Amino acid sequence: MGRVLTEATIESLEDLWAAKRGLIPAGQVRRVTIADALVDTGATLRSLPTGLIHRLGLAERSITPAGKILR
């Protein structure tokens, strides 16, 4: 089996809701585009590097040797 990579954009859901309610401009929604995101078809959780979690203003839920887990 080979590796599957794709471009993925991750956005802060909290920011998206704030923009929808008119509390922040749509251009201020925190988002990150990853050009070569690894697709794991068997994954049941999301995992992001700590730096991206902080940049998006997300909450850390669990810590593993491979990175942070978001639920």
C-alpha positions as a Markdown table, in Angstrom:
| # | Residue | x | y | z |
|---|---|---|---|---|
| 1 | Met | 0.0 | 0.0 | 0.0 |
| 2 | Gly | 1.2 | 3.5 | -0.8 |
| 3 | Arg | 0.9 | 6.8 | 1.1 |
| 4 | Val | -2.0 | 9.0 | 0.3 |
| 5 | Leu | -1.4 | 12.8 | 0.6 |
| 6 | Thr | -3.9 | 15.6 | -0.1 |
| 7 | Glu | -4.3 | 19.3 | 0.5 |
| 8 | Ala | -6.4 | 20.0 | 3.6 |
| 9 | Thr | -7.7 | 23.2 | 5.1 |
| 10 | Ile | -8.4 | 23.2 | 8.9 |
| 11 | Glu | -10.5 | 26.0 | 10.3 |
| 12 | Ser | -11.4 | 27.0 | 13.8 |
| 13 | Leu | -15.1 | 26.0 | 14.3 |
| 14 | Glu | -15.4 | 28.6 | 17.1 |
| 15 | Asp | -14.2 | 31.3 | 14.7 |
| 16 | Leu | -16.6 | 30.2 | 11.9 |
| 17 | Trp | -19.5 | 30.4 | 14.3 |
| 18 | Ala | -18.4 | 33.9 | 15.5 |
| 19 | Ala | -18.2 | 35.0 | 11.8 |
| 20 | Lys | -21.6 | 33.6 | 11.1 |
| 21 | Arg | -23.1 | 35.6 | 14.0 |
| 22 | Gly | -21.3 | 38.7 | 12.8 |
| 23 | Leu | -19.0 | 38.9 | 15.8 |
| 24 | Ile | -15.8 | 38.8 | 13.7 |
| 25 | Pro | -15.2 | 39.4 | 10.0 |
| 26 | Ala | -15.0 | 36.3 | 7.8 |
| 27 | Gly | -11.4 | 37.2 | 7.0 |
| 28 | Gln | -10.4 | 36.8 | 10.7 |
| 29 | Val | -11.4 | 33.1 | 10.9 |
| 30 | Arg | -8.2 | 31.2 | 11.8 |
| 31 | Arg | -7.3 | 28.6 | 9.2 |
| 32 | Val | -4.3 | 26.6 | 8.1 |
| 33 | Thr | -3.8 | 24.9 | 4.7 |
| 34 | Ile | -1.6 | 21.8 | 4.7 |
| 35 | Ala | -0.3 | 21.0 | 1.3 |
| 36 | Asp | 0.6 | 17.4 | 2.0 |
| 37 | Ala | -1.7 | 16.1 | 4.7 |
| 38 | Leu | -1.4 | 12.4 | 5.2 |
| 39 | Val | -4.7 | 10.5 | 4.8 |
| 40 | Asp | -5.1 | 7.6 | 7.3 |
| 41 | Thr | -8.3 | 5.8 | 6.2 |
| 42 | Gly | -8.3 | 3.8 | 9.5 |
| 43 | Ala | -8.0 | 6.7 | 11.8 |
| 44 | Thr | -10.8 | 7.4 | 14.4 |
| 45 | Leu | -9.3 | 10.5 | 15.9 |
| 46 | Arg | -7.7 | 13.7 | 14.6 |
| 47 | Ser | -4.1 | 14.5 | 15.4 |
| 48 | Leu | -2.3 | 17.8 | 14.8 |
| 49 | Pro | 1.1 | 19.2 | 15.8 |
| 50 | Thr | 1.1 | 21.5 | 18.8 |
| 51 | Gly | 2.0 | 24.5 | 16.8 |
| 52 | Leu | -1.1 | 24.2 | 14.6 |
| 53 | Ile | -3.3 | 23.6 | 17.6 |
| 54 | His | -2.2 | 26.9 | 19.1 |
| 55 | Arg | -2.3 | 28.8 | 15.8 |
| 56 | Leu | -6.0 | 27.7 | 15.4 |
| 57 | Gly | -6.9 | 28.4 | 19.0 |
| 58 | Leu | -8.0 | 24.8 | 19.5 |
| 59 | Ala | -8.1 | 23.0 | 22.8 |
| 60 | Glu | -5.7 | 20.1 | 23.5 |
| 61 | Arg | -7.5 | 17.0 | 24.7 |
| 62 | Ser | -4.9 | 14.2 | 24.9 |
| 63 | Ile | -1.2 | 14.0 | 24.5 |
| 64 | Thr | 0.6 | 11.1 | 22.7 |
| 65 | Pro | 4.2 | 10.6 | 21.6 |
| 66 | Ala | 3.1 | 11.3 | 18.0 |
| 67 | Gly | 1.4 | 14.6 | 18.8 |
| 68 | Lys | -1.8 | 16.0 | 20.2 |
| 69 | Ile | -5.2 | 14.4 | 19.8 |
| 70 | Leu | -8.3 | 16.6 | 19.3 |
| 71 | Arg | -11.8 | 15.3 | 20.0 |
